[in-house]
Amino acid sequence: MRPTSPNATIALFAAALACAQAQAQAQTPGPGAADYARAEKVLDYNLKGKVRNARVEPHWLGDGRFWYRRDGEAGAEYVLVDPAKRSREPLFDPARLRPALAAVAPDAAPAPRSVRVDNGVLHADFAAGANALSCDLSAYRCEKAAVAVADPLWLPSPDGRRALLVREHNLWLRDLRSGAERQLTRDGVAHYGYGVLPDFALHAVPNQQGKWKSPPMTVNWSPDGKRVFGTRYDERRVEPYPMVAMAPEDGWKPKVYEIRLGLMGEAETARDEWYSIDVDAGKVRRIAIPTGWNHAIESDLLGWSPDASRAYVPIARYDRPARMRLIEVDLYNGQLRTLLEERSDTRIQLNDFLYSRPAVAVLRARNQIVWFSERDGWGHLYLYDLRDGRLIRQLTSGAWLVRDVIGVDEKRGELYFTAGGREPGDPYQRRLYRIALDGGEPTLLTPEAADHAIEAGASAILGSAAQTLMSPDGAYVVDSYSTLDIAPRTVLRSTRDGAVVLELERADDQAVRAAGWVPPQRLKFTAADGRSEIYATAYFPPEYSRETARPKQYPVIDAYYGGPQINNAPVGFVDATATTNPISRSALARLGFVTITIDARGTPGRSQAFHDVSFGAFADPQIDDHVAAIEQLAQRFPGIDTGRVGVYGHSFGGYTSTRAILYRPDFYKVAVSSAGAHNYQGMYGGGVNGLERLLAGPPDYGNGRRIKPTPGAVPDNYRALDNAALADKLQGKLMLVLGDLDENALPAVTLQLSSALIRANKDFDLLYLPNQNHELFRNDAYYTRRMWDYFVEHLGGSKPPAGYKLAPPPAKPTGQVF
């Protein structure tokens, strides 16, 4: 035998070391039932709502005071705040109020529905069944109110004396004093009604099952209560789409729910139009939206003219270039007037975050509008004249992003808004600013380096009402701010100088800490382009330390979403404890995995160029950024094993997690992908609610065709986005998860990917959840346990505990959109 060369000796030693490490890892016992129990304690749905008094929702009174509900030791408590006196005291004495309520209605609960000031005296309204009680909170005398309690499924008028309701696809008016009802519309029919939830809103199956009820949708009272303005959707021509319950709860024969949902490239998708109703006269006027345009669904209505005779609404079309117009609608004659038009070669939105309310404000007294635009490369505010559509001035500018318009003081000529990136540090932390409408630099009102959750509310897509954290006179704002490791502090802040007027609450985080929750770490990396800064939030196992980590070698899990409409790496305390999507980050860290969420290029919250990286290419540049970030994570933190990297996600995250293991099989070894939109030719399309606006523009079937020529045609600009095109690249372990009644990420696209994997002769796992909708990742304990098991076995190399059963969530959460 010849002597061994030095290089060969080194190679043999390295091989022996690798074998020893592999044997040590294989022999290391994995998490047992006790570890799963500890992980379950910090599971998101078990921590949701456990941070007490994290937010304050003020209800402003006519005299400048406000009241709010708080979590007391024995239940709900109610607090009255007087900013002028800098006082905070109980709204009422429960011991005196209960007998006063019981004397009129024994079943009345001491939970006020509203509070008002009459001649300097506080009066509160309470509910006792269908009856309303009014109580004088100074004398503790209660009596039946003249106006009945409005049903939650009704839409009260501004003065609270009347309400709109939907019955048999039509709108009815109910007098809350007399109970008399009057039908307002008469031509509403199935799939073309007034105030009804359209099928494209993605809750059609629970709607048919009677499980989803809502007040009149896309309907607005004028400020004077004389007129109603709304959007009506026509889905009668849309081809029915079958949703099949293979194991229905009430029988053995599969049940088919036919919903009206148009797919990308189909000739018939939902159509929309406006209507105006003169409430007293009962006259209905149909108002056509310009041909080729649709109402921009992120905003139901932007505002009203001074005399409430005209409404301001946005319309859009998402071809090239994409365009957004501000339209003035005359409610009396139906005439339309275009005031301004915005254009973009990529996305066009009224807020960089699609699920937030438009960063727009109609200034009724000044006949002006504050308008959001990314025309200079960043999301900023512009002031326009509503009389002639003339641009008056750009209000904000610079390499930072406006987030929300919080309020306007028209008398002082001042605007209040939140923004990220203007101050040094984390650009995703929100701060509050004031700026003069006449021009000038913004004034910072929130100096603390934290995320200030001063929000305008969720967009019309989510059906949420606006928040009013600012006082009606613009003098004060309620500010709840936090970091990843410091629970929220809520203060009443002056909008003059940002000074704290009064501390309202310090959130109680004892329950989440006692459960074993450990705050994650906020990290900054360099993107794959070598230039861009990207941010992430990482959850480490509780026992992890830099000093002792190296011998153990922790696997990494990339908790991925990647959708272009929201961020998913938490910057605030509450979101870090019970996150929106994906869940289980703290739990997986408890099971021994370093779990990280990265807001890479292509996600919102930064410049338009940063956001536009995902337009067209969508996930692939993001995946490169994720790989770069995890490699830098391992360089920075010892003991992280980049040879064992997993990925999981839900919805857009279901798509991107599968895409990751197919696109970068050299890096990602295990993936769990739930409710993924694995191709987009099989998803919903069209100008009203199509995914085209977010991903790559209208479908292109060649020669300028937008309508698919054959049922199986794939648009040229979406062909590369189909995960099936990479099916032959699968090397690692992949589990696909679907719920058979999921309208958001249609089950068919997961099975279409499964078919491609079978044709490619690839091994994969498929978890089919009967009767589940898109909420499966938040409400299905079986799915969660299977996801944990999959990573423990295939990434951790251990056998999961046999027979472990997670408890279901305390209460089923409400639905959310894709």
C-alpha positions in Angstrom: 0.0 0.0 0.0 1.2 3.5 -0.9 1.4 6.1 1.9 -1.8 8.2 2.3 -1.4 11.7 0.9 -2.1 14.7 3.3 -5.2 15.6 1.3 -6.6 12.1 1.5 -5.9 12.1 5.2 -7.9 15.3 5.6 -10.7 13.9 3.5 -10.9 10.7 5.6 -10.9 12.7 8.8 -13.7 15.0 7.5 -15.7 12.0 6.5 -15.3 10.3 9.9 -16.2 13.5 11.7 -19.4 13.9 9.5 -20.3 10.3 10.2 -19.8 10.8 13.9 -21.9 13.9 13.9 -24.7 12.1 12.0 -24.6 9.2 14.4 -24.8 11.6 17.4 -27.7 13.4 15.8 -29.5 10.2 15.1 -29.0 9.0 18.6 -30.1 12.2 20.2 -33.6 11.8 21.5 -36.2 14.0 19.9 -39.0 16.0 21.5 -41.4 13.9 23.6 -44.9 14.5 24.7 -43.8 16.9 27.5 -42.0 19.0 24.9 -45.1 19.0 22.7 -47.1 20.1 25.7 -44.7 23.0 26.3 -44.8 24.0 22.6 -48.6 23.8 22.7 -48.7 26.4 25.5 -47.0 29.0 23.3 -49.1 28.1 20.2 -50.5 31.3 18.7 -54.2 30.5 19.3 -53.5 29.7 22.9 -51.8 33.1 23.4 -54.2 35.1 21.4 -55.8 37.7 23.6 -53.6 36.8 26.6 -51.7 40.1 26.5 -54.2 42.1 28.5 -54.9 45.8 27.8 -52.7 45.8 24.8 -54.9 48.3 23.0 -57.3 51.1 23.8 -60.3 51.7 21.5 -61.5 55.2 22.4 -65.2 56.3 22.0 -65.2 60.0 21.8 -67.9 62.2 23.4 -69.2 65.5 22.2 -67.5 67.4 25.0 -64.0 66.1 24.2 -63.9 63.2 26.7 -63.8 59.6 25.7 -64.5 56.2 27.3 -63.0 52.7 26.6 -63.3 49.1 27.8 -60.4 47.5 29.6 -59.6 44.0 30.9 -60.0 44.0 34.7 -59.2 41.4 37.2 -62.8 40.3 37.5 -63.9 41.0 33.9 -64.6 44.0 31.7 -64.2 47.5 33.2 -65.1 50.8 31.6 -63.0 54.0 32.0 -63.8 57.7 31.4 -60.9 59.9 30.3 -61.0 63.7 30.4 -58.0 65.0 28.4 -58.4 68.6 29.5 -58.3 67.6 33.2 -55.8 64.8 32.6 -58.0 62.5 34.5 -58.9 58.8 34.2 -61.7 57.3 36.3 -64.4 54.6 36.2 -67.2 55.4 33.7 -69.7 54.2 36.3 -70.0 52.3 39.6 -71.0 48.7 38.8 -72.5 48.2 42.3 -74.9 51.1 41.7 -75.6 50.4 38.1 -76.6 46.7 38.3 -79.7 47.3 40.5 -80.7 50.3 38.4 -80.6 48.2 35.3 -82.4 45.2 37.0 -85.2 47.5 38.1 -86.1 48.0 34.4 -84.9 44.8 32.8 -83.5 41.9 34.8 -81.6 40.5 31.8 -79.7 43.7 31.1 -75.9 43.4 31.1 -73.8 46.3 32.4 -71.9 46.6 29.1 -72.5 50.0 27.5 -73.3 50.0 23.8 -72.9 53.8 23.5 -72.4 56.8 25.8 -73.5 60.4 25.1 -73.6 63.7 26.9 -77.0 65.4 27.5 -76.8 68.8 29.1 -73.5 68.0 30.7 -74.8 64.7 32.1 -73.5 61.3 30.9 -76.1 58.8 29.6 -75.3 55.3 28.6 -77.3 52.9 26.5 -77.5 49.2 27.4 -79.1 46.2 25.7 -81.7 43.9 27.2 -82.6 41.5 24.5 -84.0 43.5 21.6 -84.8 46.4 23.9 -82.5 49.4 24.7 -82.1 51.0 28.1 -80.9 54.5 28.7 -79.3 55.2 32.0 -78.4 58.6 33.7 -74.9 57.8 35.1 -75.1 60.6 37.6 -78.3 59.6 39.3 -78.2 55.9 38.3 -81.8 56.0 36.9 -82.6 53.8 33.9 -85.5 53.6 31.6 -86.5 52.0 28.3 -85.0 54.0 25.4 -87.2 55.4 22.6 -84.9 53.8 20.0 -84.5 50.1 19.8 -81.2 48.3 19.7 -80.0 47.9 16.1 -79.4 44.2 15.2 -75.7 43.6 14.4 -76.8 42.6 10.9 -78.3 46.0 10.3 -76.6 49.2 9.2 -77.7 52.1 11.4 -78.1 55.6 10.0 -75.8 58.4 11.2 -78.4 59.6 13.7 -79.1 56.1 14.9 -82.8 56.3 14.3 -83.1 54.1 11.2 -81.3 51.1 9.9 -80.8 49.3 6.6 -81.2 45.5 6.4 -81.0 42.9 3.6 -84.0 40.7 2.9 -84.3 38.5 -0.2 -81.5 40.3 -2.1 -83.0 43.7 -1.5 -82.5 46.6 0.9 -85.2 47.5 3.5 -85.4 50.5 5.8 -86.4 50.0 9.5 -87.5 52.7 11.8 -85.8 51.9 15.2 -88.4 53.9 17.1 -91.6 52.4 15.7 -90.3 49.2 14.2 -92.0 50.0 10.9 -90.2 48.7 7.8 -90.2 49.8 4.2 -88.7 48.1 1.1 -86.3 50.3 -0.7 -85.2 48.2 -3.7 -87.2 45.6 -5.6 -85.1 44.3 -8.5 -82.5 42.4 -6.4 -82.1 38.8 -7.3 -79.7 36.0 -6.6 -76.1 36.9 -7.6 -77.3 40.5 -8.4 -78.5 41.9 -5.1 -78.2 44.9 -2.9 -75.9 44.9 0.1 -75.3 41.1 -0.3 -72.0 39.3 0.0 -70.8 38.5 -3.5 -69.4 35.0 -4.1 -66.0 36.5 -5.1 -65.7 37.7 -1.5 -64.7 34.1 -0.9 -67.2 33.1 1.8 -69.9 31.7 -0.5 -69.9 28.2 1.0 -70.4 29.3 4.7 -72.9 31.8 3.3 -74.9 29.0 1.7 -74.5 26.9 4.9 -75.9 29.8 6.9 -72.7 30.1 8.9 -71.6 33.5 7.6 -73.8 36.5 8.2 -72.9 40.2 7.8 -74.6 43.6 7.7 -75.3 45.2 4.3 -72.0 45.1 2.3 -70.6 48.0 0.2 -73.5 50.2 1.4 -72.9 53.8 2.8 -75.2 56.3 4.4 -74.6 59.9 3.4 -73.5 62.0 6.4 -76.9 63.7 6.6 -78.8 60.4 6.4 -80.8 61.4 3.4 -79.2 59.1 0.8 -77.6 55.8 0.4 -74.7 55.1 -2.0 -73.5 51.6 -2.7 -71.8 49.1 -5.1 -73.8 46.3 -6.6 -72.2 43.2 -8.1 -73.6 41.1 -11.0 -72.3 37.5 -10.9 -75.2 36.0 -12.9 -73.1 35.3 -16.0 -70.2 33.9 -14.1 -69.8 30.2 -14.7 -70.5 28.2 -11.5 -67.4 26.7 -9.8 -67.9 23.5 -7.8 -66.7 23.1 -4.3 -67.1 19.5 -3.2 -67.5 18.3 0.4 -66.4 14.7 0.1 -67.3 13.9 3.7 -70.3 16.1 4.5 -71.4 16.5 8.1 -75.0 15.5 7.3 -74.7 12.4 5.1 -72.7 10.0 3.0 -73.1 11.4 -0.5 -70.6 14.1 -1.4 -72.2 17.5 -1.5 -71.5 20.1 -4.2 -71.7 23.8 -3.5 -71.8 25.8 -6.7 -70.3 29.2 -6.3 -69.9 32.0 -8.9 -66.2 32.4 -9.3 -64.5 33.4 -12.5 -61.0 32.1 -13.2 -58.2 33.9 -14.8 -58.7 34.4 -18.5 -62.4 33.6 -18.5 -64.7 35.9 -20.6 -67.3 36.3 -17.8 -66.2 37.5 -14.4 -68.0 39.6 -11.8 -69.3 43.0 -13.0 -70.0 46.0 -10.8 -72.1 49.2 -10.9 -73.1 51.9 -8.4 -76.5 52.9 -7.1 -78.0 55.8 -5.2 -81.1 55.8 -3.1 -83.2 58.8 -2.0 -84.3 57.2 1.3 -87.4 59.3 2.0 -88.6 59.2 -1.6 -87.6 55.6 -2.1 -86.2 56.4 -5.5 -83.3 54.2 -6.7 -80.9 55.3 -9.4 -78.5 52.9 -11.2 -75.1 54.5 -12.0 -72.8 52.8 -14.6 -69.1 52.5 -14.0 -67.1 53.5 -17.1 -66.6 50.5 -19.5 -63.4 48.6 -18.8 -63.1 50.0 -15.3 -64.1 48.5 -11.9 -64.6 49.9 -8.4 -61.3 49.6 -6.5 -62.4 47.1 -3.9 -59.8 48.2 -1.2 -62.0 51.3 -0.7 -65.7 51.2 -0.6 -66.0 55.0 -0.5 -63.4 57.8 0.1 -65.7 60.6 1.2 -68.4 63.2 0.5 -68.9 66.7 -0.8 -69.8 69.4 1.7 -73.5 69.1 1.0 -73.4 65.3 0.8 -74.8 65.4 -2.8 -71.6 63.9 -4.3 -69.5 60.9 -3.4 -65.8 60.4 -4.2 -64.8 56.9 -5.2 -61.8 55.2 -6.9 -62.0 53.1 -10.0 -59.2 51.0 -11.5 -58.1 48.9 -14.4 -55.1 46.7 -14.2 -53.9 46.4 -17.8 -50.6 48.0 -18.9 -50.2 50.6 -17.7 -52.4 50.0 -14.6 -54.6 53.0 -13.9 -56.5 54.4 -10.9 -58.9 57.3 -11.2 -60.7 59.4 -8.6 -64.3 59.9 -9.6 -66.9 62.3 -8.4 -70.4 60.8 -8.5 -73.4 63.1 -8.4 -76.0 61.1 -6.4 -78.9 63.2 -7.8 -78.3 62.8 -11.5 -75.8 60.0 -11.7 -73.2 62.1 -13.6 -69.5 61.2 -13.2 -66.5 63.5 -13.3 -62.9 62.3 -13.4 -60.7 64.4 -11.1 -57.4 62.7 -11.4 -55.7 59.6 -12.8 -52.7 57.7 -11.5 -50.7 55.3 -13.7 -48.1 52.6 -13.0 -46.3 49.9 -15.0 -46.7 47.5 -12.1 -49.1 47.7 -9.1 -51.3 50.6 -8.3 -52.8 50.9 -4.8 -54.1 53.6 -2.4 -51.9 52.2 0.4 -48.7 50.2 0.1 -50.5 47.6 2.3 -53.5 46.3 0.5 -55.3 45.3 3.7 -55.0 48.7 5.3 -57.4 51.6 4.6 -56.6 53.9 1.7 -54.1 56.6 2.8 -56.5 59.2 1.5 -58.6 61.9 3.1 -61.4 63.9 1.6 -61.4 67.4 3.2 -65.1 68.4 3.0 -64.7 71.9 4.3 -61.8 72.8 2.0 -63.0 71.0 -1.1 -59.7 69.1 -1.3 -58.4 65.6 -1.1 -55.2 64.1 0.3 -54.1 61.4 -2.2 -51.6 58.6 -1.9 -49.2 57.9 -4.8 -45.9 56.1 -5.4 -45.2 58.2 -8.5 -41.8 59.3 -7.2 -40.7 55.8 -6.2 -42.0 56.1 -2.6 -45.5 56.1 -1.1 -46.3 59.7 -0.4 -49.2 62.2 0.0 -50.4 64.8 -2.5 -53.0 67.5 -2.1 -55.6 68.1 -4.8 -58.4 70.5 -5.4 -61.7 68.7 -5.7 -63.3 71.5 -7.7 -61.0 71.1 -10.8 -58.7 68.1 -10.0 -55.7 70.5 -9.8 -52.6 69.3 -8.0 -51.9 71.9 -5.3 -48.7 70.4 -3.9 -46.9 67.3 -2.8 -47.1 67.1 0.9 -44.5 64.5 1.8 -41.3 63.3 0.1 -38.1 61.4 0.7 -36.8 57.9 0.9 -39.4 56.7 3.4 -43.0 55.5 3.2 -46.3 56.9 4.4 -48.4 54.2 6.1 -51.8 55.5 7.2 -53.6 58.8 7.2 -54.8 59.1 10.8 -56.7 62.4 10.8 -57.0 66.0 9.5 -57.6 69.2 11.4 -59.1 71.3 8.6 -59.4 74.4 10.8 -55.7 74.4 11.6 -54.9 73.1 8.1 -52.9 70.1 9.5 -52.6 66.4 8.5 -51.6 63.5 10.7 -50.1 60.3 9.3 -47.9 57.4 10.2 -44.8 56.5 8.3 -41.9 54.1 8.4 -38.3 54.6 7.5 -38.0 58.4 8.1 -36.2 57.9 11.4 -33.0 55.9 12.0 -33.5 52.3 12.8 -36.0 49.7 11.8 -38.0 51.0 8.8 -41.0 48.8 9.6 -41.6 50.6 13.0 -44.4 53.1 12.6 -44.2 56.7 13.8 -46.8 59.5 13.9 -46.2 62.8 12.2 -48.0 66.1 11.7 -47.6 68.2 8.6 -49.2 71.5 7.4 -51.4 71.3 4.4 -49.8 74.6 3.2 -46.4 72.9 3.0 -43.4 72.3 5.2 -41.5 69.5 6.8 -43.3 66.8 9.0 -43.1 67.1 12.7 -42.3 63.8 14.6 -44.9 63.3 17.4 -43.7 59.9 18.7 -40.0 60.0 19.6 -39.9 56.5 21.2 -38.0 53.9 19.0 -40.9 51.4 18.9 -43.8 50.4 16.7 -46.6 52.8 17.3 -49.8 51.0 16.4 -51.8 54.1 15.4 -53.9 52.7 12.7 -56.8 53.9 10.5 -58.3 50.4 10.4 -58.6 47.6 7.9 -59.6 48.1 4.3 -63.0 47.4 2.8 -61.7 44.1 1.5 -61.8 42.9 5.1 -65.2 44.6 5.8 -63.8 46.5 8.8 -64.9 49.9 10.1 -62.5 52.9 10.4 -60.7 53.4 13.7 -60.8 56.8 15.4 -57.8 57.0 17.6 -57.6 60.8 17.1 -59.9 63.1 18.9 -62.5 64.9 16.7 -60.8 68.2 17.3 -57.4 66.8 16.4 -55.9 67.7 19.7 -55.1 64.2 21.0 -54.3 60.8 19.8 -54.3 57.4 21.5 -51.0 55.7 21.0 -50.1 52.1 21.8 -46.4 51.3 21.2 -44.2 48.3 21.8 -41.2 46.4 20.7 -40.6 42.7 20.3 -39.6 42.3 24.0 -41.5 45.2 25.7 -45.3 44.9 26.0 -47.5 47.8 24.7 -47.8 51.0 26.7 -50.8 53.0 25.7 -50.8 56.8 26.2 -52.9 59.8 25.4 -50.6 62.0 23.4 -50.9 65.7 22.5 -50.7 66.4 18.7 -49.2 69.8 19.4 -45.8 68.6 20.6 -46.2 64.8 21.0 -46.0 65.1 24.8 -47.7 62.3 26.8 -50.8 63.8 28.5 -51.8 60.7 30.4 -50.8 57.1 30.6 -53.9 54.9 29.9 -52.6 51.3 30.1 -49.5 49.2 30.5 -50.2 45.9 29.0 -50.1 42.8 31.2 -47.9 40.1 29.6 -47.7 37.8 32.6 -49.8 35.1 31.0 -47.7 34.8 27.8 -44.5 34.9 29.8 -45.8 32.2 32.2 -46.7 30.0 29.3 -43.0 30.0 28.4 -43.1 32.4 25.5 -39.7 33.9 24.7 -39.4 37.2 22.7 -37.9 36.8 19.2 -35.0 38.8 17.9 -35.2 41.4 15.2 -32.4 41.0 12.6 -31.1 42.8 9.5 -29.4 41.1 6.5 -28.2 41.9 3.0 -30.4 40.7 0.2 -29.2 38.4 -2.7 -28.5 41.5 -4.8 -25.7 42.4 -2.4 -27.2 45.9 -1.7 -30.7 45.9 -0.3 -31.3 45.7 3.4 -33.9 43.2 4.4 -35.3 42.5 7.9 -36.4 39.4 9.7 -37.7 38.2 13.0 -36.2 35.0 14.4 -37.5 32.8 17.2 -34.7 30.8 19.0 -35.2 27.7 21.2 -35.3 28.9 24.8 -32.1 27.1 25.8 -30.1 28.6 22.8 -27.0 30.6 23.7 -24.1 31.6 21.6 -21.7 30.0 24.1 -23.2 26.5 24.1 -24.9 26.3 20.7 -22.1 25.1 18.5 -22.0 21.4 19.6 -25.7 20.9 19.2 -26.3 22.2 15.6 -29.9 23.6 15.4 -32.0 23.0 12.3 -33.6 26.1 10.7 -37.2 26.6 9.6 -38.2 29.4 7.3 -41.7 30.5 8.2 -42.6 31.9 4.9 -45.5 33.9 3.5 -44.1 36.3 0.9 -47.4 37.8 -0.4 -47.0 41.2 -2.0 -49.8 42.8 0.1 -48.6 42.5 3.7 -45.5 41.9 5.9 -45.2 38.9 8.1 -42.1 39.4 10.3 -43.4 40.9 13.5 -42.1 44.2 14.9 -44.6 44.7 17.7 -45.1 42.7 20.9 -48.7 41.4 20.4 -48.1 40.3 16.8 -45.0 38.5 18.0 -47.0 36.4 20.5 -49.9 35.5 18.3 -49.0 36.2 14.7 -51.3 36.5 11.8 -49.5 34.1 9.4 -47.8 31.7 9.6 -48.5 30.4 13.1 -46.4 28.1 15.3 -43.2 30.0 15.2 -42.8 30.1 18.9 -44.0 26.5 19.2 -41.5 25.2 16.6 -38.7 27.1 18.5 -39.8 25.2 21.6 -39.4 22.0 19.7 -35.7 22.8 19.0 -35.8 24.7 15.7 -34.5 28.2 15.0 -37.6 29.6 13.2 -37.3 32.8 11.1 -39.6 35.0 9.0 -38.0 37.3 6.4 -39.6 40.3 4.7 -37.6 40.1 1.5 -37.6 42.1 -1.6 -41.0 42.0 -3.2 -43.0 42.6 0.0 -44.5 46.0 0.9 -43.3 48.6 3.4 -40.3 50.1 1.5 -39.8 51.7 -1.8 -41.8 50.9 -4.9 -38.6 49.4 -6.5 -38.2 47.1 -3.5 -41.9 46.1 -3.8 -41.8 45.6 -7.5 -39.2 42.9 -7.4 -42.1 40.5 -7.0 -44.1 41.8 -9.9 -43.8 39.3 -12.7 -41.1 37.0 -11.1 -43.1 36.9 -7.9 -41.4 34.4 -5.5 -38.0 33.5 -7.0 -36.1 36.6 -6.1 -37.6 36.4 -2.6 -36.4 32.9 -2.2 -32.8 33.9 -3.2 -33.1 36.6 -0.5 -34.3 34.1 2.1 -31.3 31.8 1.3 -28.9 34.7 1.6 -30.4 35.8 4.9 -30.3 32.3 6.5 -26.7 31.8 5.4 -25.9 35.1 7.1 -27.9 34.0 10.1 -25.7 30.9 10.4 -22.5 33.1 10.1 -23.8 35.4 12.9 -25.1 32.7 15.3 -23.1 29.6 16.0 -24.7 26.2 16.1 -27.1 26.8 13.1 -27.1 23.9 10.7 -27.7 25.2 7.1 -27.6 21.6 6.0 -31.0 21.1 7.6 -33.3 23.9 6.5 -37.0 23.5 6.3 -39.8 25.8 5.1 -43.5 26.1 5.7 -46.3 28.5 4.9 -50.0 28.9 4.3 -52.0 30.6 1.4 -49.4 32.6 -0.6 -47.0 31.0 1.9 -48.2 27.6 0.7 -47.2 28.6 -2.8 -43.8 30.1 -1.8 -42.8 27.3 0.6 -43.4 24.7 -2.2 -41.7 27.0 -4.6 -38.7 27.2 -2.3 -38.1 23.4 -2.1 -38.5 23.1 -5.9 -36.5 26.2 -6.9 -33.7 25.7 -4.4 -33.6 21.9 -3.7 -29.9 22.3 -2.8 -30.9 24.4 0.2 -34.4 23.5 1.4 -34.8 19.9 2.6 -38.3 19.7 4.1 -41.5 21.7 3.3 -45.0 21.8 4.6 -47.3 23.8 2.4 -50.9 24.4 3.3 -53.6 26.0 1.0 -51.1 27.0 -1.6 -52.1 28.8 -4.9 -49.7 26.6 -6.8 -50.8 27.9 -10.2 -52.6 31.1 -11.1 -54.4 30.0 -14.3 -56.6 27.9 -11.9 -57.2 30.8 -9.5 -59.8 33.6 -9.6 -59.3 36.5 -12.1 -61.0 39.6 -13.4 -60.9 43.3 -12.7 -62.9 43.1 -9.5 -61.0 40.6 -7.4 -58.5 39.0 -9.7 -55.0 38.2 -8.5 -53.6 39.7 -11.7 -53.3 43.1 -10.0 -50.9 41.7 -7.5 -48.8 39.3 -9.5 -48.0 40.0 -13.2 -50.8 42.0 -14.7 -53.6 40.7 -17.1 -53.1 37.3 -18.6 -51.3 37.3 -22.0 -52.3 34.5 -24.3 -50.3 35.9 -27.2 -51.1 38.5 -29.8 -52.7 40.8 -27.2 -55.4 38.2 -26.2 -56.7 38.5 -22.6 -59.3 35.8 -22.9 -58.1 32.2 -22.9 -58.5 30.6 -26.3 -59.0 27.1 -24.9 -60.0 25.8 -21.5 -56.5 24.5 -20.8 -54.6 27.5 -22.0 -51.9 29.0 -19.8 -51.0 32.7 -20.1 -47.5 33.3 -21.2 -46.8 35.7 -18.3 -48.0 33.1 -15.7 -46.5 30.0 -17.2 -43.2 30.3 -15.2 -45.1 30.9 -12.0 -46.8 27.5 -12.1 -45.1 25.2 -9.5 -45.9 22.2 -11.6 -43.3 23.5 -14.1 -40.7 22.6 -11.4 -42.2 19.3 -10.3 -39.2 17.3 -11.6 -36.9 19.3 -9.3 -38.3 17.9 -6.1 -35.6 16.2 -4.0 -36.6 16.7 -0.3 -39.6 15.9 1.7 -42.8 17.8 0.8 -46.2 17.6 2.5 -49.1 19.4 0.7 -52.2 20.3 2.8 -55.6 21.3 1.6 -59.1 21.9 2.9 -61.8 20.8 0.5 -64.0 23.8 1.1 -61.2 26.4 0.7 -62.4 29.2 -1.6 -59.3 31.4 -1.1 -56.7 28.9 -2.3 -58.8 26.5 -4.4 -58.3 22.9 -3.6 -58.1 22.0 -7.3 -54.7 23.8 -7.7 -53.1 21.7 -5.0 -54.4 18.5 -6.7 -53.2 19.8 -10.0 -49.7 20.1 -8.6 -50.1 16.7 -7.1 -50.9 15.4 -10.6 -47.7 16.9 -11.9 -45.6 15.4 -9.1 -47.1 12.0 -9.8 -46.2 12.4 -13.5 -42.7 13.3 -12.5 -42.6 10.1 -10.3 -41.9 12.1 -7.2 -42.6 11.0 -3.6 -44.6 13.5 -1.6 -47.2 13.5 1.2 -50.8 14.9 0.9 -53.0 15.8 3.8 -56.6 16.3 2.9 -58.8 17.9 5.5 -62.6 17.4 4.9 -64.9 20.3 5.5 -62.1 22.7 6.1 -61.8 26.2 4.7 -58.9 28.6 4.4 -58.7 29.0 8.2 -57.3 25.5 8.6 -53.9 26.8 9.7 -55.5 28.7 12.5 -58.2 26.4 13.7 -57.2 22.8 12.9 -55.2 21.3 15.7 -54.7 18.0 13.7 -53.0 19.9 10.9 -50.8 21.7 13.4 -49.7 18.5 15.1 -49.0 16.9 11.7 -46.9 19.8 10.7 -44.9 19.6 13.9 -44.4 15.9 13.4 -43.2 16.3 9.8 -40.4 18.7 10.8 -39.5 16.7 13.9 -39.1 13.5 11.9 -37.7 14.7 8.6 -35.7 17.8 9.6 -34.9 16.9 13.2 -34.3 13.2 12.5 -36.3 12.1 15.5 -39.5 10.1 16.0 -42.4 12.3 17.1 -44.3 11.3 20.3 -47.0 8.8 19.4 -50.6 9.7 19.9 -50.2 13.3 21.0 -53.3 15.3 20.4 -53.4 19.1 20.5 -56.4 20.8 22.0 -58.5 22.8 19.5 -58.4 26.6 19.7 -60.5 28.2 22.4 -62.8 29.9 19.8 -62.9 29.6 16.0 -61.6 32.9 14.5 -63.4 34.7 11.8 -62.5 34.4 8.2 -59.9 36.5 6.4 -59.2 37.0 2.8 -56.4 35.4 0.8 
